[in-house]
Amino acid sequence: AGITPEFLKMLTEIKEIFEHNRTDYRILICPAYNQKIFNREDLSKLQSIFGEQYIFDFSGMNEISVNKSNYYDEFHFKRYVGARMMDKIYSVQ
């Protein structure tokens, strides 16, 4: 389905709230067990709203998703994977 115009409007409103409150944020696109890549058009929309430097895309085939032991099941990655992603996205300035 992708990001609809209605959803795009909501995302823009969220960004405005972030700016108003001076929120320090990051947007994380999590790695999937099936290594499915996030829709590139939607990624571009997110980047244009929130800024490319605040979007972190771990979808697709990568060092996390290729190791199936990083997951409890097809929907949940292990705690250390989340911690590793948080370390990575908050170490980038």
HUTAKA-V990994 format. One record per residue. RES is the residue in one letter. SS is DSSP state (2 for helix, 1 for strand, 0 for the rest). PHI is phi in degrees with one decimal (none if undefined). OMEGA is omega in whole degrees, -180 to 180 (none if undefined). Layout:
res: <RES | RES>
ss: <SS | SS>
phi: <PHI | PHI>
omega: <OMEGA | OMEGA>
//
This chain:
res: <A | G | I | T | P | E | F | L | K | M | L | T | E | I | K | E | I | F | E | H | N | R | T | D | Y | R | I | L | I | C | P | A | Y | N | Q | K | I | F | N | R | E | D | L | S | K | L | Q | S | I | F | G | E | Q | Y | I | F | D | F | S | G | M | N | E | I | S | V | N | K | S | N | Y | Y | D | E | F | H | F | K | R | Y | V | G | A | R | M | M | D | K | I | Y | S | V | Q>
ss: <0 | 0 | 0 | 0 | 2 | 2 | 2 | 2 | 2 | 2 | 2 | 2 | 2 | 2 | 2 | 2 | 2 | 2 | 2 | 2 | 0 | 0 | 0 | 0 | 0 | 0 | 1 | 1 | 1 | 0 | 0 | 0 | 0 | 0 | 0 | 0 | 0 | 0 | 0 | 2 | 2 | 2 | 2 | 2 | 2 | 2 | 2 | 2 | 2 | 2 | 0 | 2 | 2 | 2 | 1 | 1 | 1 | 0 | 0 | 0 | 0 | 0 | 0 | 0 | 0 | 0 | 0 | 2 | 2 | 2 | 1 | 0 | 0 | 0 | 0 | 0 | 1 | 0 | 2 | 2 | 2 | 2 | 2 | 2 | 2 | 2 | 2 | 2 | 2 | 2 | 2 | 0 | 0>
phi: <none | 79.2 | -80.4 | -79.7 | -56.9 | -64.1 | -67.6 | -59.7 | -62.8 | -63.9 | -63.0 | -64.0 | -65.0 | -61.1 | -60.2 | -63.2 | -64.5 | -56.7 | -63.9 | -59.4 | -93.2 | 53.0 | -75.0 | -90.6 | -130.8 | -141.4 | -114.8 | -109.5 | -103.8 | -73.8 | -74.6 | -101.8 | -55.1 | -82.8 | 61.8 | -67.6 | -88.5 | -66.8 | -53.6 | -64.5 | -65.6 | -66.0 | -60.2 | -61.0 | -64.2 | -61.3 | -64.2 | -71.1 | -80.4 | -96.2 | 100.0 | -56.3 | -70.7 | -106.7 | -107.7 | -123.1 | -103.0 | -103.8 | -77.2 | 81.8 | -85.5 | -155.7 | -60.9 | -83.3 | -71.9 | -73.8 | -99.4 | -64.6 | -73.0 | -77.4 | -122.0 | -76.4 | -155.7 | -71.8 | -115.4 | -129.7 | -89.8 | -74.5 | -55.7 | -64.7 | -66.8 | -60.6 | -63.2 | -64.2 | -66.5 | -62.8 | -58.7 | -67.7 | -73.6 | -92.5 | -90.9 | -86.4 | -123.1>
omega: <179 | 180 | -179 | 176 | 179 | 180 | 177 | 177 | 179 | 179 | 177 | 177 | 177 | 179 | 178 | 177 | 177 | -179 | -179 | -178 | -178 | -177 | 172 | -173 | 170 | 176 | -175 | 172 | -169 | 176 | 180 | 178 | -178 | 176 | 179 | -179 | 179 | -179 | -176 | 178 | 178 | 177 | 179 | 178 | 178 | -180 | -179 | 179 | -171 | -177 | -177 | -177 | -179 | -180 | -180 | -174 | 177 | -179 | 179 | 180 | 180 | -176 | 178 | -172 | 180 | -180 | -176 | 177 | 176 | -176 | 171 | 180 | -175 | -178 | -171 | 174 | -176 | -175 | -178 | 177 | 177 | 180 | 179 | 178 | 179 | 177 | -178 | -174 | 179 | 175 | 179 | 178 | none>
//
